[in-house]
Amino acid sequence: MIRKNSLTYLALIAACVLSAFPLYFMFVVATRTNDVISDVPPPLLPGGSFGENAGRAFANEHAAFLYGLVNSLIVSAVVTVSVVFFSSLAGFAFAKLRFRGRSALLLVIVGTMMVPTQLGIIPLYMLMVRLGWQGTLQAVIVPFLVSGFGVFMMRQYAASAIPDSLIEAAIIDGASTLRIFWSVVLPALRPAAAVLGLLTFMQTWNEFLWSFAVLDPDTPTVQLSLSLLATAYYTDYAQVFAATAIATLPLLFVFLVFGRQIIGGITEGAVKS
């Protein structure tokens, strides 16, 4: 048993090291100058040039890195809140309410998950042009306010985590459907909502293809700003890696916040007396 536990911990440590090393090496490069990046063997210890490299990234008017950070924060926050709210509401309806066409509508939602995102870029881009949203943040917010995956995920969680007797008791007490959702269902869905919020924020923050198609350098997201930093005539790798390191900080912050919510929701229990 001791040998088995030791090997288990050794494997976990190795997995953590291999997973974290790319992030660590990104930080190392971000703190170095360009003349040592191509050294063999590469540097493995941080240097002292992070402030200088980050300053060049923020001062780069062509990439508008700070503007891209702000835009991505706005887009990711709005999309995350919208997806979590509407997915929780729809998931509750599909799981606990009885209405005509429920199974057919759920099948349609599941079917949308089977269509690759790339297939919808051209018609969606044409729609954005017709609406006059090309080059605006609405174009990267409105199409993603609802997620088929989110609805399906919250439906499955609501079906297993919320007993029908709890809903029936709230109805007997005279609670309306919206009151049941807000006071009974939503607290029970908190762990799943935290997971969905984390996944949605990360996906929206890292989205590049659609942003590249519908936005322009005057209204960039952080991913477009990073691409502009990396597509100059001369690639300043120290500057690019410093900007990339800064761009990962919101993801780490959101992960810590939502991670605490996930653990808190599981340990405290979904229903409070």
Residue, then its C-alpha position, 0 to 999 in steps of 0.5 A: m500500500i505504501r509503495k502504491n501511494s508513493l507511486t501515485y503521488l510521484a505520478l501526480i507531481a510529475a503531471c503537475v510539473l509537466s503541466a506547469f512548466p510551459l507557463y513557467f518557461m513563458f514567465v522566464v522568457a518574459t523576464r529575459t532579453n531577446d539576446v538570450i532567448s535563443d541560447v542553448p541550453p535555454p535559460l531556466l531562471p527568471g531575469g529582471s527585464f519583465g517590467e521593461n518588456a511589459g512596458r514595451a507591450f503596453a506602449n505598442e500603439h499598433a497592438a493596443f494591448l491595454y485596450g484589448l485587455v479591457n475589451s476582453l474583460i468586458v466581453s468575457a464578463v458579459v458572455t459568462v454572466s449571460v450564459v450562466f443565467f440563461s443556461s440555469l433558467a433553461g436547464f431548470a425548465f427542461a429538467k423540472l417543468r412539463f410543457r409541450g415540445r420539451s423533448a423536441l426543443l432539447l433535441v434541437i439544442v443538443g443538435t446545435m452542439m454537433v455543428p462545428t463553429q467554423l461552419g457558421i462563421i460565414p453566415l454569421y459574418m454576413l449577418m453581422v455586416r447586415l446589422g452593421w456590427q462589424g468591428t464592434l464588441q456586439a459582434v463578439i458578445v451577442p452571438f454567444l449569450v446562450s450556449g447549447f452546451g451550457v443548457f444541456m449541462m445545467r439540465q442534467y445537473a438540475a435533473s439529478a441535484i434537485p428532488d421533485s419533492l422540493i419543487e412540489a413543497a415550494i409550489i404548495d407554499g405558494a411560490s411562483t415559478l421565478r421564486i422557485f428558480w431564484s430561491v430553491v433552484l439557483p442555490a442548488l445549481r451553484p457548483a455547476a454554475a461555477v464550473l460553467g462560468l469558469l469554462t465559458f470565461m476561459q473559452t471567451w477569453n481565448e477566442f481568436l478565430w471569430s474575433f479575428a474575422v469580425l473585429d479590426p485592429d481599432t477594436p481588438t480583443v486581447q488575443l488580437s492584440l497578442s497576434l498583432l504583437a507577434t506579426a510585426y516585421y521583427t518579432d520581439y519575443a520577450q515583449v510577446f511573452a510578457a504580454t502573454a503572461i499578463a493576459t493569463l492573469p485574469l484566467l488565473f484569478v477567475f479560476l481561483v474565484f470560481g474554484r472556491q465557489i465550486i468547493g464551497g458549494i459542494t461542502e456547504g450543500a445545495v439546500k440550506s435549512 
